[in-house]
Amino acid sequence: MPTDAERAERLLATLGRRWEALLGSYDGLPAKALDEPGVVGEWSIRNVIAHISIWEMEAIKHLPVIAAGNRPPRYSVKYGGIDAFNDQMMAGKIDLPLEETLRLRDDTHTQLIGYLHSLPPEFLATNDRFRRRLRLDTYGHYAIHSADIQEWRASRKE
């Protein structure tokens, strides 16, 4: 049976692999291609990157609440649902220039990783509510949008 430290290390390794796969899904594309609509609905890759950053910010905001044994507010109550939250948050990010979007991506991800590394391995290994929220906001989400981007890339002529 793996130790708590091994389980925590595996969790962080999964997050890292999925992050690298997300970055790799649009690696090598020219900046112009990152602004082409239609990757997810009308969103471009730049928009998807901003969307991922928004959810990493949510993780940074709500994981400490969960770690303290509390529950974050429900999106249905606070925003009218996940879709309404996404719409509201993306309204402020949809027109960010690519350079700012990439800076937001890097800064937010660095904050998230720093926070996760500040936690005791036994906590990362055993707190199921925390692990579930982390998966939903980060590496599970990365995989969804990596697949979206790969599918979009396969459907267009590069």
C-alpha positions as CSV (number, residue, x, y, z in Angstrom):
1,M,0.0,0.0,0.0
2,P,1.4,3.4,-0.9
3,T,2.4,5.9,1.8
4,D,0.7,9.2,2.1
5,A,3.8,10.9,0.7
6,E,3.7,8.5,-2.4
7,R,0.0,9.2,-2.9
8,A,0.5,13.0,-2.6
9,E,3.4,12.7,-5.1
10,R,1.3,10.7,-7.5
11,L,-1.5,13.4,-7.3
12,L,1.0,16.2,-8.0
13,A,2.6,14.2,-10.8
14,T,-0.9,13.6,-12.4
15,L,-1.6,17.3,-12.2
16,G,1.8,18.1,-13.8
17,R,1.3,15.6,-16.6
18,R,-2.1,16.9,-17.4
19,W,-0.8,20.5,-17.3
20,E,2.0,19.6,-19.7
21,A,-0.5,17.8,-22.0
22,L,-2.7,21.0,-22.0
23,L,0.3,23.2,-22.9
24,G,1.3,20.6,-25.5
25,S,-2.1,20.6,-27.1
26,Y,-1.5,24.1,-28.5
27,D,2.3,24.0,-28.7
28,G,3.8,25.1,-32.0
29,L,0.7,27.1,-33.1
30,P,1.3,30.6,-34.3
31,A,-0.2,33.4,-32.2
32,K,-2.8,34.0,-34.9
33,A,-4.1,30.5,-34.6
34,L,-4.6,30.9,-30.8
35,D,-7.2,33.5,-31.6
36,E,-9.2,31.5,-34.1
37,P,-12.8,30.9,-32.8
38,G,-14.5,27.5,-32.7
39,V,-12.3,25.5,-30.3
40,V,-15.0,25.3,-27.6
41,G,-18.2,26.9,-29.0
42,E,-17.0,30.3,-30.2
43,W,-14.0,30.4,-27.9
44,S,-10.5,30.4,-29.2
45,I,-7.5,28.7,-27.6
46,R,-6.7,32.0,-26.0
47,N,-10.2,32.0,-24.4
48,V,-9.8,28.4,-23.3
49,I,-6.5,29.4,-21.6
50,A,-8.2,32.2,-19.8
51,H,-11.1,29.9,-18.8
52,I,-8.6,27.4,-17.3
53,S,-6.9,30.2,-15.4
54,I,-10.3,31.3,-14.0
55,W,-10.8,27.8,-12.6
56,E,-7.3,27.6,-11.2
57,M,-8.1,30.9,-9.4
58,E,-11.3,29.3,-8.0
59,A,-9.1,26.4,-6.8
60,I,-6.7,28.8,-5.1
61,K,-9.7,30.6,-3.5
62,H,-11.7,27.6,-2.4
63,L,-9.2,24.8,-1.6
64,P,-8.1,26.6,1.6
65,V,-11.8,26.8,2.6
66,I,-12.1,23.1,2.1
67,A,-8.8,22.5,3.9
68,A,-10.2,24.3,6.9
69,G,-13.2,21.9,7.0
70,N,-15.7,24.4,5.5
71,R,-17.7,24.4,2.3
72,P,-17.3,27.0,-0.4
73,P,-20.5,28.8,-1.6
74,R,-22.5,26.9,-4.2
75,Y,-22.4,28.3,-7.7
76,S,-26.1,27.8,-8.1
77,V,-26.8,30.1,-5.2
78,K,-24.0,32.7,-5.8
79,Y,-24.1,32.9,-9.6
80,G,-27.1,31.0,-10.8
81,G,-25.1,28.0,-11.8
82,I,-21.8,27.0,-13.4
83,D,-22.7,28.3,-16.8
84,A,-23.6,31.7,-15.4
85,F,-20.4,31.8,-13.5
86,N,-18.4,30.9,-16.6
87,D,-20.2,33.6,-18.6
88,Q,-19.7,36.2,-15.9
89,M,-16.0,35.4,-15.3
90,M,-15.2,35.1,-19.1
91,A,-16.8,38.5,-19.8
92,G,-13.8,40.1,-18.0
93,K,-11.2,37.9,-19.7
94,I,-12.6,37.3,-23.2
95,D,-10.8,40.2,-24.8
96,L,-7.5,40.0,-22.8
97,P,-4.6,40.2,-25.3
98,L,-2.6,37.0,-25.7
99,E,0.4,38.2,-23.8
100,E,-1.8,39.0,-20.7
101,T,-3.6,35.7,-21.0
102,L,-0.4,33.8,-21.0
103,R,0.9,35.8,-18.1
104,L,-2.3,35.1,-16.2
105,R,-1.9,31.4,-17.1
106,D,1.6,31.2,-15.8
107,D,1.1,33.4,-12.6
108,T,-2.1,31.5,-11.6
109,H,-0.6,28.1,-12.2
110,T,2.6,29.0,-10.2
111,Q,0.4,30.2,-7.3
112,L,-1.6,27.0,-7.4
113,I,1.4,24.8,-7.4
114,G,3.0,26.8,-4.6
115,Y,-0.1,26.4,-2.5
116,L,-0.3,22.6,-3.1
117,H,3.4,22.2,-2.2
118,S,2.8,24.1,1.1
119,L,0.4,21.4,2.3
120,P,1.4,18.3,4.2
121,P,1.6,15.2,2.0
122,E,-0.8,13.3,4.3
123,F,-3.4,16.0,3.7
124,L,-3.1,15.8,-0.1
125,A,-3.2,12.0,0.2
126,T,-6.3,11.7,2.4
127,N,-8.7,14.6,2.1
128,D,-11.3,13.3,-0.4
129,R,-13.3,16.6,-0.6
130,F,-10.1,18.5,-1.3
131,R,-8.9,16.0,-3.8
132,R,-12.2,16.0,-5.6
133,R,-12.3,19.8,-5.9
134,L,-8.7,19.9,-7.1
135,R,-9.5,17.3,-9.8
136,L,-12.6,19.2,-11.0
137,D,-10.9,22.6,-11.1
138,T,-7.5,21.5,-12.4
139,Y,-6.3,18.3,-13.9
140,G,-9.7,16.9,-14.8
141,H,-10.5,20.2,-16.4
142,Y,-7.1,20.3,-18.3
143,A,-7.8,16.9,-19.8
144,I,-11.2,18.0,-21.2
145,H,-9.9,21.1,-22.8
146,S,-6.7,19.4,-24.1
147,A,-9.0,17.0,-25.9
148,D,-11.1,19.9,-27.2
149,I,-8.0,21.6,-28.6
150,Q,-6.6,18.4,-30.1
151,E,-9.9,17.7,-31.8
152,W,-10.0,21.3,-33.1
153,R,-6.5,21.0,-34.4
154,A,-7.3,17.7,-36.2
155,S,-10.3,19.3,-37.9
156,R,-8.4,22.2,-39.4
157,K,-5.7,22.4,-42.0
158,E,-2.4,23.6,-40.4
